[in-house]
Amino acid sequence: MGAETIRVTLSDDMRDIVEDAMSSGDFKSAEDVVSAALTQWQAERLLANFTPEELDALIQEGLDSGDPIDGEEAFRRIRAQFEREFGDKL
């Protein structure tokens, strides 16, 4: 995924927040601060679409689904199943 430069104008208070976050050592750049803020905002938007009961049910579904497996292992299993069903057409 490529990166694109977007210019934004921050209020003095917002600029101070970004600078404080960098000077504290929590972030290396203003880009990192903004990226973290957008990631948090996106997560909050996603979670806002679920009731606490729905989130509890999703968490329980994950717990009930068994032990986690490594992503590479998951793809190996999917590839093996595909090859069993369709032959080696990858």
PDB file of N, CA, C and O in Angstrom:
ATOM      1  N   MET A   1       0.848  -1.163   0.000  1.00  0.00           N
ATOM      2  CA  MET A   1       0.000   0.000   0.000  1.00  0.00           C
ATOM      3  C   MET A   1       0.896   1.229   0.000  1.00  0.00           C
ATOM      4  O   MET A   1       1.823   1.321   0.805  1.00  0.00           O
ATOM      5  N   GLY A   2       0.631   2.165  -0.886  1.00  0.00           N
ATOM      6  CA  GLY A   2       1.439   3.360  -1.000  1.00  0.00           C
ATOM      7  C   GLY A   2       1.053   4.392   0.043  1.00  0.00           C
ATOM      8  O   GLY A   2       0.032   4.277   0.720  1.00  0.00           O
ATOM      9  N   ALA A   3       1.881   5.380   0.150  1.00  0.00           N
ATOM     10  CA  ALA A   3       1.626   6.470   1.079  1.00  0.00           C
ATOM     11  C   ALA A   3       1.382   7.742   0.288  1.00  0.00           C
ATOM     12  O   ALA A   3       1.980   7.961  -0.765  1.00  0.00           O
ATOM     13  N   GLU A   4       0.504   8.568   0.804  1.00  0.00           N
ATOM     14  CA  GLU A   4       0.203   9.845   0.168  1.00  0.00           C
ATOM     15  C   GLU A   4       0.318  10.929   1.230  1.00  0.00           C
ATOM     16  O   GLU A   4      -0.120  10.755   2.367  1.00  0.00           O
ATOM     17  N   THR A   5       0.903  12.028   0.846  1.00  0.00           N
ATOM     18  CA  THR A   5       1.030  13.147   1.771  1.00  0.00           C
ATOM     19  C   THR A   5      -0.279  13.924   1.788  1.00  0.00           C
ATOM     20  O   THR A   5      -0.810  14.313   0.748  1.00  0.00           O
ATOM     21  N   ILE A   6      -0.777  14.134   2.990  1.00  0.00           N
ATOM     22  CA  ILE A   6      -1.986  14.935   3.195  1.00  0.00           C
ATOM     23  C   ILE A   6      -1.626  16.027   4.189  1.00  0.00           C
ATOM     24  O   ILE A   6      -1.092  15.742   5.261  1.00  0.00           O
ATOM     25  N   ARG A   7      -1.909  17.254   3.845  1.00  0.00           N
ATOM     26  CA  ARG A   7      -1.622  18.367   4.743  1.00  0.00           C
ATOM     27  C   ARG A   7      -2.865  18.671   5.569  1.00  0.00           C
ATOM     28  O   ARG A   7      -3.975  18.736   5.042  1.00  0.00           O
ATOM     29  N   VAL A   8      -2.667  18.853   6.856  1.00  0.00           N
ATOM     30  CA  VAL A   8      -3.756  19.231   7.747  1.00  0.00           C
ATOM     31  C   VAL A   8      -3.318  20.418   8.593  1.00  0.00           C
ATOM     32  O   VAL A   8      -2.132  20.600   8.867  1.00  0.00           O
ATOM     33  N   THR A   9      -4.279  21.210   8.994  1.00  0.00           N
ATOM     34  CA  THR A   9      -4.008  22.329   9.877  1.00  0.00           C
ATOM     35  C   THR A   9      -4.556  21.975  11.253  1.00  0.00           C
ATOM     36  O   THR A   9      -5.732  21.643  11.402  1.00  0.00           O
ATOM     37  N   LEU A  10      -3.690  22.051  12.247  1.00  0.00           N
ATOM     38  CA  LEU A  10      -4.081  21.720  13.615  1.00  0.00           C
ATOM     39  C   LEU A  10      -4.220  22.991  14.437  1.00  0.00           C
ATOM     40  O   LEU A  10      -3.511  23.975  14.224  1.00  0.00           O
ATOM     41  N   SER A  11      -5.141  22.946  15.371  1.00  0.00           N
ATOM     42  CA  SER A  11      -5.226  24.053  16.324  1.00  0.00           C
ATOM     43  C   SER A  11      -3.958  24.034  17.174  1.00  0.00           C
ATOM     44  O   SER A  11      -3.227  23.043  17.197  1.00  0.00           O
ATOM     45  N   ASP A  12      -3.713  25.116  17.856  1.00  0.00           N
ATOM     46  CA  ASP A  12      -2.535  25.167  18.722  1.00  0.00           C
ATOM     47  C   ASP A  12      -2.577  24.049  19.765  1.00  0.00           C
ATOM     48  O   ASP A  12      -1.552  23.435  20.061  1.00  0.00           O
ATOM     49  N   ASP A  13      -3.759  23.787  20.318  1.00  0.00           N
ATOM     50  CA  ASP A  13      -3.896  22.725  21.325  1.00  0.00           C
ATOM     51  C   ASP A  13      -3.568  21.357  20.740  1.00  0.00           C
ATOM     52  O   ASP A  13      -2.879  20.556  21.372  1.00  0.00           O
ATOM     53  N   MET A  14      -4.057  21.091  19.540  1.00  0.00           N
ATOM     54  CA  MET A  14      -3.786  19.801  18.905  1.00  0.00           C
ATOM     55  C   MET A  14      -2.309  19.673  18.552  1.00  0.00           C
ATOM     56  O   MET A  14      -1.722  18.604  18.722  1.00  0.00           O
ATOM     57  N   ARG A  15      -1.713  20.742  18.068  1.00  0.00           N
ATOM     58  CA  ARG A  15      -0.288  20.731  17.758  1.00  0.00           C
ATOM     59  C   ARG A  15       0.521  20.433  19.013  1.00  0.00           C
ATOM     60  O   ARG A  15       1.483  19.665  18.972  1.00  0.00           O
ATOM     61  N   ASP A  16       0.124  21.052  20.142  1.00  0.00           N
ATOM     62  CA  ASP A  16       0.816  20.809  21.410  1.00  0.00           C
ATOM     63  C   ASP A  16       0.701  19.344  21.833  1.00  0.00           C
ATOM     64  O   ASP A  16       1.654  18.776  22.366  1.00  0.00           O
ATOM     65  N   ILE A  17      -0.457  18.734  21.599  1.00  0.00           N
ATOM     66  CA  ILE A  17      -0.658  17.321  21.941  1.00  0.00           C
ATOM     67  C   ILE A  17       0.292  16.447  21.120  1.00  0.00           C
ATOM     68  O   ILE A  17       0.923  15.534  21.652  1.00  0.00           O
ATOM     69  N   VAL A  18       0.386  16.733  19.825  1.00  0.00           N
ATOM     70  CA  VAL A  18       1.271  15.964  18.949  1.00  0.00           C
ATOM     71  C   VAL A  18       2.721  16.146  19.391  1.00  0.00           C
ATOM     72  O   VAL A  18       3.469  15.172  19.482  1.00  0.00           O
ATOM     73  N   GLU A  19       3.116  17.366  19.663  1.00  0.00           N
ATOM     74  CA  GLU A  19       4.492  17.625  20.078  1.00  0.00           C
ATOM     75  C   GLU A  19       4.801  16.985  21.426  1.00  0.00           C
ATOM     76  O   GLU A  19       5.894  16.455  21.624  1.00  0.00           O
ATOM     77  N   ASP A  20       3.847  17.030  22.355  1.00  0.00           N
ATOM     78  CA  ASP A  20       4.047  16.384  23.661  1.00  0.00           C
ATOM     79  C   ASP A  20       4.206  14.875  23.505  1.00  0.00           C
ATOM     80  O   ASP A  20       5.034  14.258  24.175  1.00  0.00           O
ATOM     81  N   ALA A  21       3.404  14.284  22.613  1.00  0.00           N
ATOM     82  CA  ALA A  21       3.490  12.837  22.395  1.00  0.00           C
ATOM     83  C   ALA A  21       4.861  12.459  21.851  1.00  0.00           C
ATOM     84  O   ALA A  21       5.402  11.413  22.209  1.00  0.00           O
ATOM     85  N   MET A  22       5.423  13.293  20.994  1.00  0.00           N
ATOM     86  CA  MET A  22       6.745  13.010  20.444  1.00  0.00           C
ATOM     87  C   MET A  22       7.837  13.271  21.478  1.00  0.00           C
ATOM     88  O   MET A  22       8.771  12.480  21.601  1.00  0.00           O
ATOM     89  N   SER A  23       7.729  14.372  22.220  1.00  0.00           N
ATOM     90  CA  SER A  23       8.787  14.699  23.183  1.00  0.00           C
ATOM     91  C   SER A  23       8.804  13.736  24.364  1.00  0.00           C
ATOM     92  O   SER A  23       9.829  13.584  25.028  1.00  0.00           O
ATOM     93  N   SER A  24       7.673  13.085  24.627  1.00  0.00           N
ATOM     94  CA  SER A  24       7.622  12.097  25.710  1.00  0.00           C
ATOM     95  C   SER A  24       8.360  10.814  25.333  1.00  0.00           C
ATOM     96  O   SER A  24       8.688   9.994  26.191  1.00  0.00           O
ATOM     97  N   GLY A  25       8.613  10.657  24.040  1.00  0.00           N
ATOM     98  CA  GLY A  25       9.262   9.449  23.568  1.00  0.00           C
ATOM     99  C   GLY A  25       8.282   8.350  23.184  1.00  0.00           C
ATOM    100  O   GLY A  25       8.686   7.279  22.731  1.00  0.00           O
ATOM    101  N   ASP A  26       6.991   8.619  23.365  1.00  0.00           N
ATOM    102  CA  ASP A  26       5.986   7.616  22.994  1.00  0.00           C
ATOM    103  C   ASP A  26       5.908   7.429  21.484  1.00  0.00           C
ATOM    104  O   ASP A  26       5.574   6.344  21.008  1.00  0.00           O
ATOM    105  N   PHE A  27       6.214   8.478  20.732  1.00  0.00           N
ATOM    106  CA  PHE A  27       6.140   8.429  19.276  1.00  0.00           C
ATOM    107  C   PHE A  27       7.379   9.073  18.695  1.00  0.00           C
ATOM    108  O   PHE A  27       7.939  10.003  19.275  1.00  0.00           O
ATOM    109  N   LYS A  28       7.808   8.570  17.537  1.00  0.00           N
ATOM    110  CA  LYS A  28       9.006   9.094  16.887  1.00  0.00           C
ATOM    111  C   LYS A  28       8.695  10.261  15.961  1.00  0.00           C
ATOM    112  O   LYS A  28       9.564  11.087  15.684  1.00  0.00           O
ATOM    113  N   SER A  29       7.440  10.330  15.477  1.00  0.00           N
ATOM    114  CA  SER A  29       7.104  11.365  14.501  1.00  0.00           C
ATOM    115  C   SER A  29       5.640  11.760  14.640  1.00  0.00           C
ATOM    116  O   SER A  29       4.840  11.060  15.262  1.00  0.00           O
ATOM    117  N   ALA A  30       5.314  12.906  14.040  1.00  0.00           N
ATOM    118  CA  ALA A  30       3.917  13.344  14.011  1.00  0.00           C
ATOM    119  C   ALA A  30       3.080  12.331  13.235  1.00  0.00           C
ATOM    120  O   ALA A  30       1.921  12.092  13.573  1.00  0.00           O
ATOM    121  N   GLU A  31       3.664  11.741  12.203  1.00  0.00           N
ATOM    122  CA  GLU A  31       2.962  10.715  11.430  1.00  0.00           C
ATOM    123  C   GLU A  31       2.566   9.541  12.318  1.00  0.00           C
ATOM    124  O   GLU A  31       1.460   9.014  12.192  1.00  0.00           O
ATOM    125  N   ASP A  32       3.466   9.126  13.219  1.00  0.00           N
ATOM    126  CA  ASP A  32       3.158   8.020  14.132  1.00  0.00           C
ATOM    127  C   ASP A  32       2.020   8.384  15.085  1.00  0.00           C
ATOM    128  O   ASP A  32       1.174   7.546  15.398  1.00  0.00           O
ATOM    129  N   VAL A  33       2.003   9.634  15.545  1.00  0.00           N
ATOM    130  CA  VAL A  33       0.935  10.085  16.445  1.00  0.00           C
ATOM    131  C   VAL A  33      -0.401  10.039  15.722  1.00  0.00           C
ATOM    132  O   VAL A  33      -1.378   9.502  16.244  1.00  0.00           O
ATOM    133  N   VAL A  34      -0.440  10.598  14.530  1.00  0.00           N
ATOM    134  CA  VAL A  34      -1.682  10.639  13.754  1.00  0.00           C
ATOM    135  C   VAL A  34      -2.123   9.227  13.388  1.00  0.00           C
ATOM    136  O   VAL A  34      -3.312   8.916  13.458  1.00  0.00           O
ATOM    137  N   SER A  35      -1.191   8.373  13.003  1.00  0.00           N
ATOM    138  CA  SER A  35      -1.517   6.993  12.651  1.00  0.00           C
ATOM    139  C   SER A  35      -2.135   6.259  13.841  1.00  0.00           C
ATOM    140  O   SER A  35      -3.132   5.554  13.686  1.00  0.00           O
ATOM    141  N   ALA A  36      -1.547   6.421  15.023  1.00  0.00           N
ATOM    142  CA  ALA A  36      -2.088   5.777  16.224  1.00  0.00           C
ATOM    143  C   ALA A  36      -3.483   6.310  16.539  1.00  0.00           C
ATOM    144  O   ALA A  36      -4.379   5.547  16.899  1.00  0.00           O
ATOM    145  N   ALA A  37      -3.661   7.616  16.404  1.00  0.00           N
ATOM    146  CA  ALA A  37      -4.970   8.210  16.678  1.00  0.00           C
ATOM    147  C   ALA A  37      -6.025   7.688  15.707  1.00  0.00           C
ATOM    148  O   ALA A  37      -7.145   7.381  16.117  1.00  0.00           O
ATOM    149  N   LEU A  38      -5.679   7.585  14.434  1.00  0.00           N
ATOM    150  CA  LEU A  38      -6.631   7.078  13.441  1.00  0.00           C
ATOM    151  C   LEU A  38      -6.940   5.601  13.651  1.00  0.00           C
ATOM    152  O   LEU A  38      -8.077   5.169  13.468  1.00  0.00           O
ATOM    153  N   THR A  39      -5.936   4.835  14.033  1.00  0.00           N
ATOM    154  CA  THR A  39      -6.153   3.414  14.312  1.00  0.00           C
ATOM    155  C   THR A  39      -7.102   3.247  15.496  1.00  0.00           C
ATOM    156  O   THR A  39      -8.013   2.421  15.451  1.00  0.00           O
ATOM    157  N   GLN A  40      -6.891   4.023  16.542  1.00  0.00           N
ATOM    158  CA  GLN A  40      -7.771   3.979  17.714  1.00  0.00           C
ATOM    159  C   GLN A  40      -9.186   4.404  17.350  1.00  0.00           C
ATOM    160  O   GLN A  40     -10.157   3.778  17.776  1.00  0.00           O
ATOM    161  N   TRP A  41      -9.303   5.464  16.564  1.00  0.00           N
ATOM    162  CA  TRP A  41     -10.611   5.952  16.138  1.00  0.00           C
ATOM    163  C   TRP A  41     -11.347   4.884  15.320  1.00  0.00           C
ATOM    164  O   TRP A  41     -12.546   4.669  15.499  1.00  0.00           O
ATOM    165  N   GLN A  42     -10.619   4.223  14.429  1.00  0.00           N
ATOM    166  CA  GLN A  42     -11.224   3.177  13.603  1.00  0.00           C
ATOM    167  C   GLN A  42     -11.686   2.005  14.472  1.00  0.00           C
ATOM    168  O   GLN A  42     -12.770   1.465  14.255  1.00  0.00           O
ATOM    169  N   ALA A  43     -10.882   1.616  15.439  1.00  0.00           N
ATOM    170  CA  ALA A  43     -11.255   0.515  16.336  1.00  0.00           C
ATOM    171  C   ALA A  43     -12.496   0.881  17.142  1.00  0.00           C
ATOM    172  O   ALA A  43     -13.387   0.051  17.322  1.00  0.00           O
ATOM    173  N   GLU A  44     -12.558   2.100  17.621  1.00  0.00           N
ATOM    174  CA  GLU A  44     -13.726   2.535  18.383  1.00  0.00           C
ATOM    175  C   GLU A  44     -14.977   2.536  17.523  1.00  0.00           C
ATOM    176  O   GLU A  44     -16.054   2.164  17.989  1.00  0.00           O
ATOM    177  N   ARG A  45     -14.841   2.949  16.274  1.00  0.00           N
ATOM    178  CA  ARG A  45     -15.988   2.919  15.353  1.00  0.00           C
ATOM    179  C   ARG A  45     -16.459   1.486  15.116  1.00  0.00           C
ATOM    180  O   ARG A  45     -17.661   1.222  15.085  1.00  0.00           O
ATOM    181  N   LEU A  46     -15.518   0.568  14.951  1.00  0.00           N
ATOM    182  CA  LEU A  46     -15.865  -0.832  14.743  1.00  0.00           C
ATOM    183  C   LEU A  46     -16.590  -1.390  15.960  1.00  0.00           C
ATOM    184  O   LEU A  46     -17.629  -2.037  15.835  1.00  0.00           O
ATOM    185  N   LEU A  47     -16.032  -1.134  17.133  1.00  0.00           N
ATOM    186  CA  LEU A  47     -16.635  -1.660  18.354  1.00  0.00           C
ATOM    187  C   LEU A  47     -17.980  -1.018  18.665  1.00  0.00           C
ATOM    188  O   LEU A  47     -18.828  -1.637  19.308  1.00  0.00           O
ATOM    189  N   ALA A  48     -18.181   0.213  18.218  1.00  0.00           N
ATOM    190  CA  ALA A  48     -19.437   0.909  18.480  1.00  0.00           C
ATOM    191  C   ALA A  48     -20.618   0.237  17.785  1.00  0.00           C
ATOM    192  O   ALA A  48     -21.769   0.467  18.155  1.00  0.00           O
ATOM    193  N   ASN A  49     -20.341  -0.586  16.787  1.00  0.00           N
ATOM    194  CA  ASN A  49     -21.411  -1.266  16.054  1.00  0.00           C
ATOM    195  C   ASN A  49     -21.917  -2.508  16.782  1.00  0.00           C
ATOM    196  O   ASN A  49     -22.857  -3.154  16.319  1.00  0.00           O
ATOM    197  N   PHE A  50     -21.305  -2.848  17.915  1.00  0.00           N
ATOM    198  CA  PHE A  50     -21.687  -4.043  18.655  1.00  0.00           C
ATOM    199  C   PHE A  50     -22.149  -3.671  20.051  1.00  0.00           C
ATOM    200  O   PHE A  50     -21.610  -2.764  20.684  1.00  0.00           O
ATOM    201  N   THR A  51     -23.157  -4.388  20.515  1.00  0.00           N
ATOM    202  CA  THR A  51     -23.564  -4.228  21.902  1.00  0.00           C
ATOM    203  C   THR A  51     -22.570  -4.992  22.769  1.00  0.00           C
ATOM    204  O   THR A  51     -21.858  -5.865  22.273  1.00  0.00           O
ATOM    205  N   PRO A  52     -22.516  -4.672  24.055  1.00  0.00           N
ATOM    206  CA  PRO A  52     -21.631  -5.448  24.936  1.00  0.00           C
ATOM    207  C   PRO A  52     -21.929  -6.949  24.889  1.00  0.00           C
ATOM    208  O   PRO A  52     -21.013  -7.768  24.965  1.00  0.00           O
ATOM    209  N   GLU A  53     -23.194  -7.304  24.765  1.00  0.00           N
ATOM    210  CA  GLU A  53     -23.567  -8.709  24.693  1.00  0.00           C
ATOM    211  C   GLU A  53     -23.030  -9.360  23.427  1.00  0.00           C
ATOM    212  O   GLU A  53     -22.564 -10.499  23.459  1.00  0.00           O
ATOM    213  N   GLU A  54     -23.096  -8.633  22.304  1.00  0.00           N
ATOM    214  CA  GLU A  54     -22.571  -9.167  21.044  1.00  0.00           C
ATOM    215  C   GLU A  54     -21.058  -9.343  21.125  1.00  0.00           C
ATOM    216  O   GLU A  54     -20.516 -10.340  20.649  1.00  0.00           O
ATOM    217  N   LEU A  55     -20.379  -8.368  21.731  1.00  0.00           N
ATOM    218  CA  LEU A  55     -18.931  -8.494  21.892  1.00  0.00           C
ATOM    219  C   LEU A  55     -18.581  -9.687  22.770  1.00  0.00           C
ATOM    220  O   LEU A  55     -17.649 -10.433  22.472  1.00  0.00           O
ATOM    221  N   ASP A  56     -19.341  -9.866  23.868  1.00  0.00           N
ATOM    222  CA  ASP A  56     -19.111 -11.028  24.732  1.00  0.00           C
ATOM    223  C   ASP A  56     -19.304 -12.321  23.957  1.00  0.00           C
ATOM    224  O   ASP A  56     -18.525 -13.261  24.113  1.00  0.00           O
ATOM    225  N   ALA A  57     -20.349 -12.376  23.113  1.00  0.00           N
ATOM    226  CA  ALA A  57     -20.619 -13.580  22.326  1.00  0.00           C
ATOM    227  C   ALA A  57     -19.492 -13.833  21.318  1.00  0.00           C
ATOM    228  O   ALA A  57     -19.091 -14.979  21.114  1.00  0.00           O
ATOM    229  N   LEU A  58     -18.984 -12.772  20.692  1.00  0.00           N
ATOM    230  CA  LEU A  58     -17.887 -12.936  19.738  1.00  0.00           C
ATOM    231  C   LEU A  58     -16.611 -13.401  20.431  1.00  0.00           C
ATOM    232  O   LEU A  58     -15.887 -14.250  19.911  1.00  0.00           O
ATOM    233  N   ILE A  59     -16.344 -12.845  21.593  1.00  0.00           N
ATOM    234  CA  ILE A  59     -15.173 -13.278  22.356  1.00  0.00           C
ATOM    235  C   ILE A  59     -15.310 -14.745  22.739  1.00  0.00           C
ATOM    236  O   ILE A  59     -14.357 -15.513  22.613  1.00  0.00           O
ATOM    237  N   GLN A  60     -16.495 -15.137  23.205  1.00  0.00           N
ATOM    238  CA  GLN A  60     -16.713 -16.525  23.592  1.00  0.00           C
ATOM    239  C   GLN A  60     -16.595 -17.452  22.390  1.00  0.00           C
ATOM    240  O   GLN A  60     -16.051 -18.551  22.505  1.00  0.00           O
ATOM    241  N   GLU A  61     -17.101 -17.019  21.237  1.00  0.00           N
ATOM    242  CA  GLU A  61     -16.972 -17.819  20.014  1.00  0.00           C
ATOM    243  C   GLU A  61     -15.503 -18.048  19.679  1.00  0.00           C
ATOM    244  O   GLU A  61     -15.113 -19.149  19.290  1.00  0.00           O
ATOM    245  N   GLY A  62     -14.697 -17.011  19.831  1.00  0.00           N
ATOM    246  CA  GLY A  62     -13.264 -17.159  19.583  1.00  0.00           C
ATOM    247  C   GLY A  62     -12.619 -18.116  20.557  1.00  0.00           C
ATOM    248  O   GLY A  62     -11.806 -18.956  20.168  1.00  0.00           O
ATOM    249  N   LEU A  63     -12.979 -17.994  21.829  1.00  0.00           N
ATOM    250  CA  LEU A  63     -12.420 -18.898  22.837  1.00  0.00           C
ATOM    251  C   LEU A  63     -12.838 -20.341  22.586  1.00  0.00           C
ATOM    252  O   LEU A  63     -12.046 -21.266  22.767  1.00  0.00           O
ATOM    253  N   ASP A  64     -14.096 -20.527  22.166  1.00  0.00           N
ATOM    254  CA  ASP A  64     -14.620 -21.866  21.925  1.00  0.00           C
ATOM    255  C   ASP A  64     -14.083 -22.493  20.637  1.00  0.00           C
ATOM    256  O   ASP A  64     -14.225 -23.698  20.432  1.00  0.00           O
ATOM    257  N   SER A  65     -13.471 -21.687  19.772  1.00  0.00           N
ATOM    258  CA  SER A  65     -13.039 -22.212  18.470  1.00  0.00           C
ATOM    259  C   SER A  65     -11.767 -23.043  18.552  1.00  0.00           C
ATOM    260  O   SER A  65     -11.345 -23.630  17.556  1.00  0.00           O
ATOM    261  N   GLY A  66     -11.166 -23.096  19.709  1.00  0.00           N
ATOM    262  CA  GLY A  66      -9.976 -23.931  19.882  1.00  0.00           C
ATOM    263  C   GLY A  66      -8.718 -23.105  20.005  1.00  0.00           C
ATOM    264  O   GLY A  66      -8.748 -21.874  20.001  1.00  0.00           O
ATOM    265  N   ASP A  67      -7.622 -23.810  20.114  1.00  0.00           N
ATOM    266  CA  ASP A  67      -6.339 -23.155  20.264  1.00  0.00           C
ATOM    267  C   ASP A  67      -5.965 -22.410  18.986  1.00  0.00           C
ATOM    268  O   ASP A  67      -6.236 -22.889  17.885  1.00  0.00           O
ATOM    269  N   PRO A  68      -5.351 -21.251  19.128  1.00  0.00           N
ATOM    270  CA  PRO A  68      -4.945 -20.514  17.929  1.00  0.00           C
ATOM    271  C   PRO A  68      -3.811 -21.248  17.220  1.00  0.00           C
ATOM    272  O   PRO A  68      -3.030 -21.979  17.829  1.00  0.00           O
ATOM    273  N   ILE A  69      -3.753 -21.020  15.895  1.00  0.00           N
ATOM    274  CA  ILE A  69      -2.643 -21.587  15.132  1.00  0.00           C
ATOM    275  C   ILE A  69      -1.940 -20.452  14.396  1.00  0.00           C
ATOM    276  O   ILE A  69      -2.532 -19.405  14.136  1.00  0.00           O
ATOM    277  N   ASP A  70      -0.704 -20.666  14.072  1.00  0.00           N
ATOM    278  CA  ASP A  70       0.103 -19.709  13.337  1.00  0.00           C
ATOM    279  C   ASP A  70      -0.519 -19.453  11.964  1.00  0.00           C
ATOM    280  O   ASP A  70      -1.065 -20.370  11.351  1.00  0.00           O
ATOM    281  N   GLY A  71      -0.438 -18.226  11.486  1.00  0.00           N
ATOM    282  CA  GLY A  71      -1.008 -17.872  10.192  1.00  0.00           C
ATOM    283  C   GLY A  71      -0.438 -18.704   9.059  1.00  0.00           C
ATOM    284  O   GLY A  71      -1.178 -19.142   8.177  1.00  0.00           O
ATOM    285  N   GLU A  72       0.880 -18.930   9.073  1.00  0.00           N
ATOM    286  CA  GLU A  72       1.499 -19.747   8.022  1.00  0.00           C
ATOM    287  C   GLU A  72       0.950 -21.171   8.059  1.00  0.00           C
ATOM    288  O   GLU A  72       0.722 -21.788   7.018  1.00  0.00           O
ATOM    289  N   GLU A  73       0.744 -21.677   9.261  1.00  0.00           N
ATOM    290  CA  GLU A  73       0.174 -23.026   9.398  1.00  0.00           C
ATOM    291  C   GLU A  73      -1.253 -23.054   8.862  1.00  0.00           C
ATOM    292  O   GLU A  73      -1.647 -24.014   8.200  1.00  0.00           O
ATOM    293  N   ALA A  74      -2.023 -22.017   9.142  1.00  0.00           N
ATOM    294  CA  ALA A  74      -3.399 -21.953   8.642  1.00  0.00           C
ATOM    295  C   ALA A  74      -3.415 -21.974   7.116  1.00  0.00           C
ATOM    296  O   ALA A  74      -4.209 -22.696   6.513  1.00  0.00           O
ATOM    297  N   PHE A  75      -2.539 -21.182   6.487  1.00  0.00           N
ATOM    298  CA  PHE A  75      -2.494 -21.166   5.024  1.00  0.00           C
ATOM    299  C   PHE A  75      -2.001 -22.495   4.472  1.00  0.00           C
ATOM    300  O   PHE A  75      -2.460 -22.923   3.413  1.00  0.00           O
ATOM    301  N   ARG A  76      -1.073 -23.164   5.165  1.00  0.00           N
ATOM    302  CA  ARG A  76      -0.610 -24.471   4.720  1.00  0.00           C
ATOM    303  C   ARG A  76      -1.775 -25.450   4.708  1.00  0.00           C
ATOM    304  O   ARG A  76      -1.930 -26.220   3.760  1.00  0.00           O
ATOM    305  N   ARG A  77      -2.595 -25.426   5.756  1.00  0.00           N
ATOM    306  CA  ARG A  77      -3.753 -26.328   5.833  1.00  0.00           C
ATOM    307  C   ARG A  77      -4.772 -26.024   4.739  1.00  0.00           C
ATOM    308  O   ARG A  77      -5.326 -26.935   4.124  1.00  0.00           O
ATOM    309  N   ILE A  78      -5.014 -24.734   4.501  1.00  0.00           N
ATOM    310  CA  ILE A  78      -5.979 -24.348   3.460  1.00  0.00           C
ATOM    311  C   ILE A  78      -5.475 -24.791   2.096  1.00  0.00           C
ATOM    312  O   ILE A  78      -6.238 -25.318   1.287  1.00  0.00           O
ATOM    313  N   ARG A  79      -4.165 -24.572   1.836  1.00  0.00           N
ATOM    314  CA  ARG A  79      -3.582 -24.981   0.561  1.00  0.00           C
ATOM    315  C   ARG A  79      -3.686 -26.499   0.385  1.00  0.00           C
ATOM    316  O   ARG A  79      -4.030 -26.973  -0.698  1.00  0.00           O
ATOM    317  N   ALA A  80      -3.392 -27.264   1.442  1.00  0.00           N
ATOM    318  CA  ALA A  80      -3.456 -28.723   1.373  1.00  0.00           C
ATOM    319  C   ALA A  80      -4.882 -29.182   1.096  1.00  0.00           C
ATOM    320  O   ALA A  80      -5.098 -30.102   0.307  1.00  0.00           O
ATOM    321  N   GLN A  81      -5.853 -28.544   1.742  1.00  0.00           N
ATOM    322  CA  GLN A  81      -7.250 -28.911   1.510  1.00  0.00           C
ATOM    323  C   GLN A  81      -7.639 -28.589   0.068  1.00  0.00           C
ATOM    324  O   GLN A  81      -8.311 -29.386  -0.588  1.00  0.00           O
ATOM    325  N   PHE A  82      -7.223 -27.433  -0.421  1.00  0.00           N
ATOM    326  CA  PHE A  82      -7.511 -27.054  -1.800  1.00  0.00           C
ATOM    327  C   PHE A  82      -6.925 -28.071  -2.774  1.00  0.00           C
ATOM    328  O   PHE A  82      -7.589 -28.493  -3.720  1.00  0.00           O
ATOM    329  N   GLU A  83      -5.685 -28.455  -2.533  1.00  0.00           N
ATOM    330  CA  GLU A  83      -5.022 -29.411  -3.422  1.00  0.00           C
ATOM    331  C   GLU A  83      -5.705 -30.776  -3.373  1.00  0.00           C
ATOM    332  O   GLU A  83      -5.784 -31.463  -4.391  1.00  0.00           O
ATOM    333  N   ARG A  84      -6.201 -31.176  -2.193  1.00  0.00           N
ATOM    334  CA  ARG A  84      -6.925 -32.455  -2.095  1.00  0.00           C
ATOM    335  C   ARG A  84      -8.219 -32.398  -2.902  1.00  0.00           C
ATOM    336  O   ARG A  84      -8.604 -33.372  -3.549  1.00  0.00           O
ATOM    337  N   GLU A  85      -8.884 -31.245  -2.854  1.00  0.00           N
ATOM    338  CA  GLU A  85     -10.189 -31.120  -3.521  1.00  0.00           C
ATOM    339  C   GLU A  85     -10.070 -30.809  -5.012  1.00  0.00           C
ATOM    340  O   GLU A  85     -10.888 -31.279  -5.802  1.00  0.00           O
ATOM    341  N   PHE A  86      -9.062 -30.022  -5.411  1.00  0.00           N
ATOM    342  CA  PHE A  86      -8.991 -29.536  -6.772  1.00  0.00           C
ATOM    343  C   PHE A  86      -7.711 -29.891  -7.509  1.00  0.00           C
ATOM    344  O   PHE A  86      -7.546 -29.533  -8.675  1.00  0.00           O
ATOM    345  N   GLY A  87      -6.820 -30.579  -6.850  1.00  0.00           N
ATOM    346  CA  GLY A  87      -5.545 -30.889  -7.469  1.00  0.00           C
ATOM    347  C   GLY A  87      -4.575 -29.730  -7.299  1.00  0.00           C
ATOM    348  O   GLY A  87      -4.894 -28.726  -6.662  1.00  0.00           O
ATOM    349  N   ASP A  88      -3.411 -29.876  -7.866  1.00  0.00           N
ATOM    350  CA  ASP A  88      -2.367 -28.864  -7.720  1.00  0.00           C
ATOM    351  C   ASP A  88      -2.524 -27.808  -8.806  1.00  0.00           C
ATOM    352  O   ASP A  88      -1.770 -27.801  -9.779  1.00  0.00           O
ATOM    353  N   LYS A  89      -3.497 -26.915  -8.645  1.00  0.00           N
ATOM    354  CA  LYS A  89      -3.778 -25.898  -9.667  1.00  0.00           C
ATOM    355  C   LYS A  89      -3.384 -24.504  -9.214  1.00  0.00           C
ATOM    356  O   LYS A  89      -3.880 -23.518  -9.759  1.00  0.00           O
ATOM    357  N   LEU A  90      -2.512 -24.401  -8.240  1.00  0.00           N
ATOM    358  CA  LEU A  90      -2.095 -23.076  -7.755  1.00  0.00           C
ATOM    359  C   LEU A  90      -0.984 -22.512  -8.554  1.00  0.00           C
ATOM    360  O   LEU A  90      -0.521 -21.407  -8.273  1.00  0.00           O
TER     361      LEU A  90
END
